[in-house]
Amino acid sequence: KDTRPEDLLAAIRIVAAGDALLTPSITRRLIAEFAQRPQPPTARGEELTRLTEREREVLLQVAAGLSNSEIARQLFVGVTTVKTHVSRLLTKLGARDRAQLVVAAYEFGAVLPGTGSLPPGSSSS
């Protein structure tokens, strides 16, 4: 009800193109819920070693709930480049959508619950 018409049209185009749509507000709520869980992230860092530095940066931004456009602005790249990185992340981490990427980022220890930051000793840029 409270979505602007241009945002609704953009969402329809995204879904029609075959992409999944998860609004940043829902992603942020998912992150908040997952971060409140008591179990620590599993140390499955081997999956992260297959990622390029840029893919790790994009994963961190996805885990923070940013959209492709927001990530592109943050990293000074095009939206198409971000989409390519997200697609590669989905493949490399065996995730079917962005929500699973967020879960994977926490499970693999790419980000620390409640902080949105990389664990100590991880490179970030």
Backbone atoms as SQL, in Angstrom:
CREATE TABLE atoms (id INTEGER PRIMARY KEY, chain TEXT, resi INTEGER, resn TEXT, atom TEXT, x REAL, y REAL, z REAL);
INSERT INTO atoms VALUES
  (1, 'A', 1, 'LYS', 'N', 0.809, -1.200, 0.000),
  (2, 'A', 1, 'LYS', 'CA', 0.000, 0.000, 0.000),
  (3, 'A', 1, 'LYS', 'C', 0.850, 1.261, 0.000),
  (4, 'A', 2, 'ASP', 'N', 1.972, 1.195, 0.699),
  (5, 'A', 2, 'ASP', 'CA', 2.773, 2.405, 0.843),
  (6, 'A', 2, 'ASP', 'C', 3.949, 2.461, -0.134),
  (7, 'A', 3, 'THR', 'N', 3.989, 1.558, -1.098),
  (8, 'A', 3, 'THR', 'CA', 5.064, 1.555, -2.092),
  (9, 'A', 3, 'THR', 'C', 4.759, 2.570, -3.184),
  (10, 'A', 4, 'ARG', 'N', 5.790, 3.324, -3.541),
  (11, 'A', 4, 'ARG', 'CA', 5.619, 4.317, -4.613),
  (12, 'A', 4, 'ARG', 'C', 5.409, 3.592, -5.933),
  (13, 'A', 5, 'PRO', 'N', 4.583, 4.153, -6.829),
  (14, 'A', 5, 'PRO', 'CA', 4.304, 3.484, -8.110),
  (15, 'A', 5, 'PRO', 'C', 5.571, 3.157, -8.904),
  (16, 'A', 6, 'GLU', 'N', 6.553, 4.054, -8.921),
  (17, 'A', 6, 'GLU', 'CA', 7.777, 3.787, -9.686),
  (18, 'A', 6, 'GLU', 'C', 8.569, 2.628, -9.081),
  (19, 'A', 7, 'ASP', 'N', 8.516, 2.478, -7.744),
  (20, 'A', 7, 'ASP', 'CA', 9.175, 1.354, -7.098),
  (21, 'A', 7, 'ASP', 'C', 8.462, 0.044, -7.417),
  (22, 'A', 8, 'LEU', 'N', 7.144, 0.094, -7.455),
  (23, 'A', 8, 'LEU', 'CA', 6.357, -1.085, -7.791),
  (24, 'A', 8, 'LEU', 'C', 6.635, -1.527, -9.228),
  (25, 'A', 9, 'LEU', 'N', 6.701, -0.574, -10.146),
  (26, 'A', 9, 'LEU', 'CA', 7.008, -0.905, -11.542),
  (27, 'A', 9, 'LEU', 'C', 8.413, -1.501, -11.671),
  (28, 'A', 10, 'ALA', 'N', 9.360, -0.946, -10.944),
  (29, 'A', 10, 'ALA', 'CA', 10.728, -1.473, -10.969),
  (30, 'A', 10, 'ALA', 'C', 10.742, -2.909, -10.442),
  (31, 'A', 11, 'ALA', 'N', 9.976, -3.171, -9.386),
  (32, 'A', 11, 'ALA', 'CA', 9.899, -4.514, -8.818),
  (33, 'A', 11, 'ALA', 'C', 9.295, -5.495, -9.814),
  (34, 'A', 12, 'ILE', 'N', 8.277, -5.071, -10.509),
  (35, 'A', 12, 'ILE', 'CA', 7.637, -5.928, -11.516),
  (36, 'A', 12, 'ILE', 'C', 8.633, -6.269, -12.619),
  (37, 'A', 13, 'ARG', 'N', 9.409, -5.270, -13.048),
  (38, 'A', 13, 'ARG', 'CA', 10.416, -5.510, -14.095),
  (39, 'A', 13, 'ARG', 'C', 11.485, -6.494, -13.616),
  (40, 'A', 14, 'ILE', 'N', 11.898, -6.356, -12.380),
  (41, 'A', 14, 'ILE', 'CA', 12.922, -7.254, -11.824),
  (42, 'A', 14, 'ILE', 'C', 12.422, -8.691, -11.808),
  (43, 'A', 15, 'VAL', 'N', 11.199, -8.888, -11.307),
  (44, 'A', 15, 'VAL', 'CA', 10.627, -10.231, -11.230),
  (45, 'A', 15, 'VAL', 'C', 10.371, -10.778, -12.630),
  (46, 'A', 16, 'ALA', 'N', 9.902, -9.930, -13.543),
  (47, 'A', 16, 'ALA', 'CA', 9.638, -10.370, -14.917),
  (48, 'A', 16, 'ALA', 'C', 10.927, -10.794, -15.613),
  (49, 'A', 17, 'ALA', 'N', 12.045, -10.192, -15.228),
  (50, 'A', 17, 'ALA', 'CA', 13.341, -10.556, -15.816),
  (51, 'A', 17, 'ALA', 'C', 13.888, -11.852, -15.223),
  (52, 'A', 18, 'GLY', 'N', 13.190, -12.410, -14.243),
  (53, 'A', 18, 'GLY', 'CA', 13.609, -13.671, -13.659),
  (54, 'A', 18, 'GLY', 'C', 14.466, -13.537, -12.416),
  (55, 'A', 19, 'ASP', 'N', 14.684, -12.304, -11.959),
  (56, 'A', 19, 'ASP', 'CA', 15.471, -12.096, -10.746),
  (57, 'A', 19, 'ASP', 'C', 14.564, -12.164, -9.524),
  (58, 'A', 20, 'ALA', 'N', 15.151, -12.529, -8.396),
  (59, 'A', 20, 'ALA', 'CA', 14.416, -12.539, -7.140),
  (60, 'A', 20, 'ALA', 'C', 14.398, -11.132, -6.574),
  (61, 'A', 21, 'LEU', 'N', 13.347, -10.795, -5.879),
  (62, 'A', 21, 'LEU', 'CA', 13.235, -9.468, -5.298),
  (63, 'A', 21, 'LEU', 'C', 13.044, -9.592, -3.796),
  (64, 'A', 22, 'LEU', 'N', 13.957, -8.997, -3.074),
  (65, 'A', 22, 'LEU', 'CA', 13.882, -8.943, -1.628),
  (66, 'A', 22, 'LEU', 'C', 14.223, -7.510, -1.247),
  (67, 'A', 23, 'THR', 'N', 13.251, -6.797, -0.734),
  (68, 'A', 23, 'THR', 'CA', 13.483, -5.392, -0.434),
  (69, 'A', 23, 'THR', 'C', 14.534, -5.229, 0.651),
  (70, 'A', 24, 'PRO', 'N', 15.268, -4.117, 0.610),
  (71, 'A', 24, 'PRO', 'CA', 16.289, -3.893, 1.637),
  (72, 'A', 24, 'PRO', 'C', 15.736, -3.948, 3.058),
  (73, 'A', 25, 'SER', 'N', 14.510, -3.478, 3.264),
  (74, 'A', 25, 'SER', 'CA', 13.959, -3.511, 4.626),
  (75, 'A', 25, 'SER', 'C', 13.747, -4.951, 5.104),
  (76, 'A', 26, 'ILE', 'N', 13.325, -5.831, 4.214),
  (77, 'A', 26, 'ILE', 'CA', 13.149, -7.232, 4.591),
  (78, 'A', 26, 'ILE', 'C', 14.508, -7.882, 4.819),
  (79, 'A', 27, 'THR', 'N', 15.479, -7.557, 3.975),
  (80, 'A', 27, 'THR', 'CA', 16.824, -8.093, 4.159),
  (81, 'A', 27, 'THR', 'C', 17.378, -7.664, 5.506),
  (82, 'A', 28, 'ARG', 'N', 17.180, -6.412, 5.878),
  (83, 'A', 28, 'ARG', 'CA', 17.667, -5.917, 7.167),
  (84, 'A', 28, 'ARG', 'C', 16.992, -6.649, 8.327),
  (85, 'A', 29, 'ARG', 'N', 15.681, -6.923, 8.204),
  (86, 'A', 29, 'ARG', 'CA', 14.982, -7.665, 9.263),
  (87, 'A', 29, 'ARG', 'C', 15.508, -9.091, 9.350),
  (88, 'A', 30, 'LEU', 'N', 15.780, -9.707, 8.202),
  (89, 'A', 30, 'LEU', 'CA', 16.353, -11.051, 8.180),
  (90, 'A', 30, 'LEU', 'C', 17.704, -11.051, 8.880),
  (91, 'A', 31, 'ILE', 'N', 18.508, -10.056, 8.582),
  (92, 'A', 31, 'ILE', 'CA', 19.825, -9.943, 9.213),
  (93, 'A', 31, 'ILE', 'C', 19.678, -9.778, 10.719),
  (94, 'A', 32, 'ALA', 'N', 18.788, -8.903, 11.137),
  (95, 'A', 32, 'ALA', 'CA', 18.587, -8.660, 12.569),
  (96, 'A', 32, 'ALA', 'C', 18.143, -9.938, 13.277),
  (97, 'A', 33, 'GLU', 'N', 17.235, -10.674, 12.664),
  (98, 'A', 33, 'GLU', 'CA', 16.754, -11.921, 13.259),
  (99, 'A', 33, 'GLU', 'C', 17.883, -12.940, 13.341),
  (100, 'A', 34, 'PHE', 'N', 18.627, -13.090, 12.265),
  (101, 'A', 34, 'PHE', 'CA', 19.710, -14.069, 12.249),
  (102, 'A', 34, 'PHE', 'C', 20.796, -13.692, 13.248),
  (103, 'A', 35, 'ALA', 'N', 21.103, -12.411, 13.354),
  (104, 'A', 35, 'ALA', 'CA', 22.153, -11.950, 14.259),
  (105, 'A', 35, 'ALA', 'C', 21.792, -12.181, 15.724),
  (106, 'A', 36, 'GLN', 'N', 20.504, -12.278, 16.036),
  (107, 'A', 36, 'GLN', 'CA', 20.080, -12.472, 17.418),
  (108, 'A', 36, 'GLN', 'C', 20.158, -13.937, 17.848),
  (109, 'A', 37, 'ARG', 'N', 20.385, -14.826, 16.937),
  (110, 'A', 37, 'ARG', 'CA', 20.466, -16.247, 17.283),
  (111, 'A', 37, 'ARG', 'C', 21.710, -16.492, 18.124),
  (112, 'A', 38, 'PRO', 'N', 21.603, -17.338, 19.124),
  (113, 'A', 38, 'PRO', 'CA', 22.710, -17.520, 20.059),
  (114, 'A', 38, 'PRO', 'C', 23.901, -18.303, 19.525),
  (115, 'A', 39, 'GLN', 'N', 23.708, -19.186, 18.546),
  (116, 'A', 39, 'GLN', 'CA', 24.825, -20.002, 18.109),
  (117, 'A', 39, 'GLN', 'C', 25.826, -19.165, 17.305),
  (118, 'A', 40, 'PRO', 'N', 27.133, -19.404, 17.532),
  (119, 'A', 40, 'PRO', 'CA', 28.162, -18.666, 16.804),
  (120, 'A', 40, 'PRO', 'C', 28.233, -19.133, 15.354),
  (121, 'A', 41, 'PRO', 'N', 28.773, -18.294, 14.459),
  (122, 'A', 41, 'PRO', 'CA', 28.892, -18.738, 13.073),
  (123, 'A', 41, 'PRO', 'C', 29.850, -19.923, 12.978),
  (124, 'A', 42, 'THR', 'N', 29.541, -20.832, 12.065),
  (125, 'A', 42, 'THR', 'CA', 30.412, -21.984, 11.886),
  (126, 'A', 42, 'THR', 'C', 31.657, -21.553, 11.132),
  (127, 'A', 43, 'ALA', 'N', 32.753, -22.171, 11.432),
  (128, 'A', 43, 'ALA', 'CA', 34.009, -21.830, 10.785),
  (129, 'A', 43, 'ALA', 'C', 34.143, -22.639, 9.502),
  (130, 'A', 44, 'ARG', 'N', 33.466, -22.204, 8.481),
  (131, 'A', 44, 'ARG', 'CA', 33.524, -22.886, 7.198),
  (132, 'A', 44, 'ARG', 'C', 34.135, -21.937, 6.180),
  (133, 'A', 45, 'GLY', 'N', 35.272, -21.384, 6.520),
  (134, 'A', 45, 'GLY', 'CA', 35.917, -20.379, 5.700),
  (135, 'A', 45, 'GLY', 'C', 36.430, -20.867, 4.363),
  (136, 'A', 46, 'GLU', 'N', 36.485, -22.203, 4.164),
  (137, 'A', 46, 'GLU', 'CA', 36.997, -22.695, 2.887),
  (138, 'A', 46, 'GLU', 'C', 36.160, -22.206, 1.710),
  (139, 'A', 47, 'GLU', 'N', 34.858, -22.024, 1.912),
  (140, 'A', 47, 'GLU', 'CA', 34.008, -21.493, 0.852),
  (141, 'A', 47, 'GLU', 'C', 34.425, -20.063, 0.499),
  (142, 'A', 48, 'LEU', 'N', 34.840, -19.318, 1.494),
  (143, 'A', 48, 'LEU', 'CA', 35.222, -17.923, 1.269),
  (144, 'A', 48, 'LEU', 'C', 36.548, -17.803, 0.535),
  (145, 'A', 49, 'THR', 'N', 37.412, -18.803, 0.646),
  (146, 'A', 49, 'THR', 'CA', 38.705, -18.730, -0.033),
  (147, 'A', 49, 'THR', 'C', 38.554, -18.801, -1.544),
  (148, 'A', 50, 'ARG', 'N', 37.420, -19.297, -2.009),
  (149, 'A', 50, 'ARG', 'CA', 37.172, -19.365, -3.457),
  (150, 'A', 50, 'ARG', 'C', 36.708, -18.028, -4.020),
  (151, 'A', 51, 'LEU', 'N', 36.402, -17.071, -3.146),
  (152, 'A', 51, 'LEU', 'CA', 35.899, -15.779, -3.592),
  (153, 'A', 51, 'LEU', 'C', 37.037, -14.815, -3.877),
  (154, 'A', 52, 'THR', 'N', 36.819, -13.964, -4.883),
  (155, 'A', 52, 'THR', 'CA', 37.772, -12.892, -5.129),
  (156, 'A', 52, 'THR', 'C', 37.571, -11.814, -4.067),
  (157, 'A', 53, 'GLU', 'N', 38.524, -10.928, -3.966),
  (158, 'A', 53, 'GLU', 'CA', 38.418, -9.812, -3.013),
  (159, 'A', 53, 'GLU', 'C', 37.145, -9.009, -3.284),
  (160, 'A', 54, 'ARG', 'N', 36.860, -8.736, -4.550),
  (161, 'A', 54, 'ARG', 'CA', 35.667, -7.952, -4.902),
  (162, 'A', 54, 'ARG', 'C', 34.404, -8.719, -4.553),
  (163, 'A', 55, 'GLU', 'N', 34.393, -10.024, -4.765),
  (164, 'A', 55, 'GLU', 'CA', 33.221, -10.827, -4.395),
  (165, 'A', 55, 'GLU', 'C', 32.994, -10.775, -2.890),
  (166, 'A', 56, 'ARG', 'N', 34.069, -10.801, -2.109),
  (167, 'A', 56, 'ARG', 'CA', 33.922, -10.682, -0.653),
  (168, 'A', 56, 'ARG', 'C', 33.358, -9.311, -0.286),
  (169, 'A', 57, 'GLU', 'N', 33.789, -8.270, -0.980),
  (170, 'A', 57, 'GLU', 'CA', 33.246, -6.929, -0.725),
  (171, 'A', 57, 'GLU', 'C', 31.754, -6.877, -1.039),
  (172, 'A', 58, 'VAL', 'N', 31.374, -7.466, -2.169),
  (173, 'A', 58, 'VAL', 'CA', 29.962, -7.489, -2.560),
  (174, 'A', 58, 'VAL', 'C', 29.160, -8.317, -1.558),
  (175, 'A', 59, 'LEU', 'N', 29.691, -9.448, -1.129),
  (176, 'A', 59, 'LEU', 'CA', 29.001, -10.279, -0.138),
  (177, 'A', 59, 'LEU', 'C', 28.751, -9.489, 1.141),
  (178, 'A', 60, 'LEU', 'N', 29.723, -8.739, 1.584),
  (179, 'A', 60, 'LEU', 'CA', 29.564, -7.921, 2.785),
  (180, 'A', 60, 'LEU', 'C', 28.454, -6.888, 2.598),
  (181, 'A', 61, 'GLN', 'N', 28.393, -6.293, 1.424),
  (182, 'A', 61, 'GLN', 'CA', 27.353, -5.296, 1.135),
  (183, 'A', 61, 'GLN', 'C', 25.968, -5.953, 1.048),
  (184, 'A', 62, 'VAL', 'N', 25.902, -7.135, 0.434),
  (185, 'A', 62, 'VAL', 'CA', 24.627, -7.871, 0.380),
  (186, 'A', 62, 'VAL', 'C', 24.183, -8.208, 1.795),
  (187, 'A', 63, 'ALA', 'N', 25.124, -8.662, 2.627),
  (188, 'A', 63, 'ALA', 'CA', 24.802, -9.018, 4.015),
  (189, 'A', 63, 'ALA', 'C', 24.344, -7.809, 4.807),
  (190, 'A', 64, 'ALA', 'N', 24.757, -6.618, 4.388),
  (191, 'A', 64, 'ALA', 'CA', 24.322, -5.387, 5.052),
  (192, 'A', 64, 'ALA', 'C', 22.942, -4.945, 4.571),
  (193, 'A', 65, 'GLY', 'N', 22.382, -5.668, 3.591),
  (194, 'A', 65, 'GLY', 'CA', 21.034, -5.363, 3.118),
  (195, 'A', 65, 'GLY', 'C', 20.972, -4.359, 1.993),
  (196, 'A', 66, 'LEU', 'N', 22.097, -4.071, 1.350),
  (197, 'A', 66, 'LEU', 'CA', 22.098, -3.092, 0.270),
  (198, 'A', 66, 'LEU', 'C', 21.575, -3.696, -1.030),
  (199, 'A', 67, 'SER', 'N', 20.924, -2.870, -1.829),
  (200, 'A', 67, 'SER', 'CA', 20.450, -3.280, -3.146),
  (201, 'A', 67, 'SER', 'C', 21.618, -3.242, -4.130),
  (202, 'A', 68, 'ASN', 'N', 21.413, -3.785, -5.320),
  (203, 'A', 68, 'ASN', 'CA', 22.464, -3.749, -6.338),
  (204, 'A', 68, 'ASN', 'C', 22.882, -2.317, -6.649),
  (205, 'A', 69, 'SER', 'N', 21.924, -1.417, -6.752),
  (206, 'A', 69, 'SER', 'CA', 22.234, -0.011, -7.042),
  (207, 'A', 69, 'SER', 'C', 23.049, 0.617, -5.919),
  (208, 'A', 70, 'GLU', 'N', 22.682, 0.318, -4.687),
  (209, 'A', 70, 'GLU', 'CA', 23.417, 0.865, -3.545),
  (210, 'A', 70, 'GLU', 'C', 24.839, 0.304, -3.487),
  (211, 'A', 71, 'ILE', 'N', 24.975, -0.982, -3.781),
  (212, 'A', 71, 'ILE', 'CA', 26.302, -1.594, -3.793),
  (213, 'A', 71, 'ILE', 'C', 27.150, -0.956, -4.890),
  (214, 'A', 72, 'ALA', 'N', 26.562, -0.756, -6.058),
  (215, 'A', 72, 'ALA', 'CA', 27.289, -0.138, -7.170),
  (216, 'A', 72, 'ALA', 'C', 27.814, 1.241, -6.773),
  (217, 'A', 73, 'ARG', 'N', 26.994, 2.023, -6.107),
  (218, 'A', 73, 'ARG', 'CA', 27.435, 3.357, -5.661),
  (219, 'A', 73, 'ARG', 'C', 28.547, 3.242, -4.621),
  (220, 'A', 74, 'GLN', 'N', 28.413, 2.318, -3.682),
  (221, 'A', 74, 'GLN', 'CA', 29.410, 2.140, -2.623),
  (222, 'A', 74, 'GLN', 'C', 30.767, 1.725, -3.188),
  (223, 'A', 75, 'LEU', 'N', 30.752, 0.845, -4.183),
  (224, 'A', 75, 'LEU', 'CA', 31.991, 0.274, -4.710),
  (225, 'A', 75, 'LEU', 'C', 32.458, 0.951, -6.006),
  (226, 'A', 76, 'PHE', 'N', 31.713, 1.952, -6.449),
  (227, 'A', 76, 'PHE', 'CA', 32.071, 2.714, -7.654),
  (228, 'A', 76, 'PHE', 'C', 32.175, 1.822, -8.893),
  (229, 'A', 77, 'VAL', 'N', 31.177, 0.968, -9.059),
  (230, 'A', 77, 'VAL', 'CA', 31.084, 0.096, -10.229),
  (231, 'A', 77, 'VAL', 'C', 29.665, 0.188, -10.779),
  (232, 'A', 78, 'GLY', 'N', 29.442, -0.397, -11.935),
  (233, 'A', 78, 'GLY', 'CA', 28.117, -0.404, -12.534),
  (234, 'A', 78, 'GLY', 'C', 27.213, -1.451, -11.913),
  (235, 'A', 79, 'VAL', 'N', 25.920, -1.247, -12.057),
  (236, 'A', 79, 'VAL', 'CA', 24.935, -2.192, -11.527),
  (237, 'A', 79, 'VAL', 'C', 25.107, -3.557, -12.188),
  (238, 'A', 80, 'THR', 'N', 25.402, -3.576, -13.485),
  (239, 'A', 80, 'THR', 'CA', 25.603, -4.842, -14.179),
  (240, 'A', 80, 'THR', 'C', 26.781, -5.605, -13.583),
  (241, 'A', 81, 'THR', 'N', 27.830, -4.891, -13.210),
  (242, 'A', 81, 'THR', 'CA', 28.989, -5.531, -12.583),
  (243, 'A', 81, 'THR', 'C', 28.590, -6.139, -11.248),
  (244, 'A', 82, 'VAL', 'N', 27.792, -5.423, -10.479),
  (245, 'A', 82, 'VAL', 'CA', 27.324, -5.953, -9.193),
  (246, 'A', 82, 'VAL', 'C', 26.497, -7.213, -9.425),
  (247, 'A', 83, 'LYS', 'N', 25.597, -7.174, -10.413),
  (248, 'A', 83, 'LYS', 'CA', 24.773, -8.344, -10.715),
  (249, 'A', 83, 'LYS', 'C', 25.646, -9.546, -11.074),
  (250, 'A', 84, 'THR', 'N', 26.727, -9.304, -11.812),
  (251, 'A', 84, 'THR', 'CA', 27.642, -10.385, -12.167),
  (252, 'A', 84, 'THR', 'C', 28.290, -10.966, -10.914),
  (253, 'A', 85, 'HIS', 'N', 28.741, -10.087, -10.015),
  (254, 'A', 85, 'HIS', 'CA', 29.360, -10.568, -8.774),
  (255, 'A', 85, 'HIS', 'C', 28.360, -11.337, -7.920),
  (256, 'A', 86, 'VAL', 'N', 27.132, -10.839, -7.820),
  (257, 'A', 86, 'VAL', 'CA', 26.105, -11.531, -7.035),
  (258, 'A', 86, 'VAL', 'C', 25.822, -12.899, -7.649),
  (259, 'A', 87, 'SER', 'N', 25.739, -12.966, -8.967),
  (260, 'A', 87, 'SER', 'CA', 25.506, -14.242, -9.644),
  (261, 'A', 87, 'SER', 'C', 26.627, -15.227, -9.351),
  (262, 'A', 88, 'ARG', 'N', 27.864, -14.750, -9.384),
  (263, 'A', 88, 'ARG', 'CA', 29.002, -15.632, -9.081),
  (264, 'A', 88, 'ARG', 'C', 28.985, -16.073, -7.618),
  (265, 'A', 89, 'LEU', 'N', 28.585, -15.161, -6.729),
  (266, 'A', 89, 'LEU', 'CA', 28.471, -15.517, -5.308),
  (267, 'A', 89, 'LEU', 'C', 27.431, -16.614, -5.117),
  (268, 'A', 90, 'LEU', 'N', 26.295, -16.469, -5.783),
  (269, 'A', 90, 'LEU', 'CA', 25.241, -17.474, -5.674),
  (270, 'A', 90, 'LEU', 'C', 25.772, -18.842, -6.087),
  (271, 'A', 91, 'THR', 'N', 26.519, -18.865, -7.185),
  (272, 'A', 91, 'THR', 'CA', 27.068, -20.128, -7.686),
  (273, 'A', 91, 'THR', 'C', 28.125, -20.686, -6.738),
  (274, 'A', 92, 'LYS', 'N', 29.095, -19.862, -6.374),
  (275, 'A', 92, 'LYS', 'CA', 30.211, -20.334, -5.561),
  (276, 'A', 92, 'LYS', 'C', 29.789, -20.766, -4.158),
  (277, 'A', 93, 'LEU', 'N', 28.765, -20.100, -3.610),
  (278, 'A', 93, 'LEU', 'CA', 28.338, -20.422, -2.244),
  (279, 'A', 93, 'LEU', 'C', 27.123, -21.353, -2.217),
  (280, 'A', 94, 'GLY', 'N', 26.657, -21.755, -3.395),
  (281, 'A', 94, 'GLY', 'CA', 25.537, -22.690, -3.468),
  (282, 'A', 94, 'GLY', 'C', 24.244, -22.119, -2.928),
  (283, 'A', 95, 'ALA', 'N', 24.040, -20.823, -3.129),
  (284, 'A', 95, 'ALA', 'CA', 22.824, -20.158, -2.638),
  (285, 'A', 95, 'ALA', 'C', 21.853, -19.960, -3.799),
  (286, 'A', 96, 'ARG', 'N', 20.556, -19.974, -3.493),
  (287, 'A', 96, 'ARG', 'CA', 19.571, -19.787, -4.562),
  (288, 'A', 96, 'ARG', 'C', 19.090, -18.351, -4.668),
  (289, 'A', 97, 'ASP', 'N', 19.297, -17.548, -3.611),
  (290, 'A', 97, 'ASP', 'CA', 18.854, -16.158, -3.662),
  (291, 'A', 97, 'ASP', 'C', 19.664, -15.312, -2.681),
  (292, 'A', 98, 'ARG', 'N', 19.378, -14.011, -2.671),
  (293, 'A', 98, 'ARG', 'CA', 20.129, -13.080, -1.826),
  (294, 'A', 98, 'ARG', 'C', 19.964, -13.392, -0.341),
  (295, 'A', 99, 'ALA', 'N', 18.783, -13.850, 0.031),
  (296, 'A', 99, 'ALA', 'CA', 18.564, -14.185, 1.446),
  (297, 'A', 99, 'ALA', 'C', 19.522, -15.288, 1.877),
  (298, 'A', 100, 'GLN', 'N', 19.716, -16.287, 1.017),
  (299, 'A', 100, 'GLN', 'CA', 20.654, -17.356, 1.349),
  (300, 'A', 100, 'GLN', 'C', 22.095, -16.846, 1.365),
  (301, 'A', 101, 'LEU', 'N', 22.401, -15.841, 0.545),
  (302, 'A', 101, 'LEU', 'CA', 23.740, -15.241, 0.602),
  (303, 'A', 101, 'LEU', 'C', 23.977, -14.591, 1.959),
  (304, 'A', 102, 'VAL', 'N', 22.948, -13.916, 2.477),
  (305, 'A', 102, 'VAL', 'CA', 23.072, -13.283, 3.792),
  (306, 'A', 102, 'VAL', 'C', 23.323, -14.341, 4.856),
  (307, 'A', 103, 'VAL', 'N', 22.544, -15.409, 4.818),
  (308, 'A', 103, 'VAL', 'CA', 22.721, -16.494, 5.786),
  (309, 'A', 103, 'VAL', 'C', 24.119, -17.085, 5.645),
  (310, 'A', 104, 'ALA', 'N', 24.552, -17.322, 4.414),
  (311, 'A', 104, 'ALA', 'CA', 25.878, -17.891, 4.178),
  (312, 'A', 104, 'ALA', 'C', 26.971, -16.974, 4.706),
  (313, 'A', 105, 'ALA', 'N', 26.806, -15.669, 4.524),
  (314, 'A', 105, 'ALA', 'CA', 27.811, -14.716, 5.002),
  (315, 'A', 105, 'ALA', 'C', 28.002, -14.853, 6.508),
  (316, 'A', 106, 'TYR', 'N', 26.918, -15.055, 7.222),
  (317, 'A', 106, 'TYR', 'CA', 27.013, -15.239, 8.675),
  (318, 'A', 106, 'TYR', 'C', 27.515, -16.632, 9.034),
  (319, 'A', 107, 'GLU', 'N', 26.990, -17.648, 8.361),
  (320, 'A', 107, 'GLU', 'CA', 27.399, -19.021, 8.678),
  (321, 'A', 107, 'GLU', 'C', 28.878, -19.263, 8.397),
  (322, 'A', 108, 'PHE', 'N', 29.376, -18.690, 7.322),
  (323, 'A', 108, 'PHE', 'CA', 30.768, -18.899, 6.945),
  (324, 'A', 108, 'PHE', 'C', 31.707, -17.959, 7.696),
  (325, 'A', 109, 'GLY', 'N', 31.138, -17.085, 8.533),
  (326, 'A', 109, 'GLY', 'CA', 31.975, -16.178, 9.304),
  (327, 'A', 109, 'GLY', 'C', 32.480, -14.985, 8.526),
  (328, 'A', 110, 'ALA', 'N', 31.851, -14.680, 7.379),
  (329, 'A', 110, 'ALA', 'CA', 32.277, -13.523, 6.588),
  (330, 'A', 110, 'ALA', 'C', 31.955, -12.219, 7.311),
  (331, 'A', 111, 'VAL', 'N', 30.896, -12.227, 8.101),
  (332, 'A', 111, 'VAL', 'CA', 30.532, -11.077, 8.927),
  (333, 'A', 111, 'VAL', 'C', 30.223, -11.574, 10.322),
  (334, 'A', 112, 'LEU', 'N', 30.400, -10.698, 11.282),
  (335, 'A', 112, 'LEU', 'CA', 30.125, -11.055, 12.669),
  (336, 'A', 112, 'LEU', 'C', 28.701, -10.666, 13.026),
  (337, 'A', 113, 'PRO', 'N', 27.933, -11.563, 13.652),
  (338, 'A', 113, 'PRO', 'CA', 26.569, -11.232, 14.048),
  (339, 'A', 113, 'PRO', 'C', 26.522, -9.967, 14.895),
  (340, 'A', 114, 'GLY', 'N', 25.567, -9.097, 14.548),
  (341, 'A', 114, 'GLY', 'CA', 25.358, -7.882, 15.322),
  (342, 'A', 114, 'GLY', 'C', 26.289, -6.741, 14.990),
  (343, 'A', 115, 'THR', 'N', 27.292, -6.985, 14.130),
  (344, 'A', 115, 'THR', 'CA', 28.240, -5.917, 13.819),
  (345, 'A', 115, 'THR', 'C', 28.222, -5.519, 12.354),
  (346, 'A', 116, 'GLY', 'N', 27.905, -6.457, 11.479),
  (347, 'A', 116, 'GLY', 'CA', 27.948, -6.178, 10.065),
  (348, 'A', 116, 'GLY', 'C', 29.356, -5.987, 9.548),
  (349, 'A', 117, 'SER', 'N', 30.351, -6.391, 10.341),
  (350, 'A', 117, 'SER', 'CA', 31.724, -6.203, 9.911),
  (351, 'A', 117, 'SER', 'C', 32.428, -7.534, 9.749),
  (352, 'A', 118, 'LEU', 'N', 33.557, -7.478, 9.062),
  (353, 'A', 118, 'LEU', 'CA', 34.359, -8.667, 8.868),
  (354, 'A', 118, 'LEU', 'C', 35.031, -9.077, 10.175),
  (355, 'A', 119, 'PRO', 'N', 35.275, -10.358, 10.351),
  (356, 'A', 119, 'PRO', 'CA', 35.991, -10.807, 11.543),
  (357, 'A', 119, 'PRO', 'C', 37.426, -10.278, 11.536),
  (358, 'A', 120, 'PRO', 'N', 38.054, -10.175, 12.707),
  (359, 'A', 120, 'PRO', 'CA', 39.441, -9.730, 12.758),
  (360, 'A', 120, 'PRO', 'C', 40.324, -10.631, 11.899),
  (361, 'A', 121, 'GLY', 'N', 41.272, -9.991, 11.202),
  (362, 'A', 121, 'GLY', 'CA', 42.185, -10.739, 10.361),
  (363, 'A', 121, 'GLY', 'C', 41.696, -10.945, 8.946),
  (364, 'A', 122, 'SER', 'N', 40.438, -10.571, 8.641),
  (365, 'A', 122, 'SER', 'CA', 39.919, -10.696, 7.289),
  (366, 'A', 122, 'SER', 'C', 40.220, -9.416, 6.543),
  (367, 'A', 123, 'SER', 'N', 40.492, -9.541, 5.254),
  (368, 'A', 123, 'SER', 'CA', 40.711, -8.327, 4.469),
  (369, 'A', 123, 'SER', 'C', 39.382, -7.832, 3.956),
  (370, 'A', 124, 'SER', 'N', 39.230, -6.507, 3.834),
  (371, 'A', 124, 'SER', 'CA', 37.943, -5.961, 3.425),
  (372, 'A', 124, 'SER', 'C', 38.009, -5.092, 2.211),
  (373, 'A', 125, 'SER', 'N', 39.131, -4.522, 1.830),
  (374, 'A', 125, 'SER', 'CA', 39.143, -3.736, 0.614),
  (375, 'A', 125, 'SER', 'C', 40.418, -3.735, -0.061);
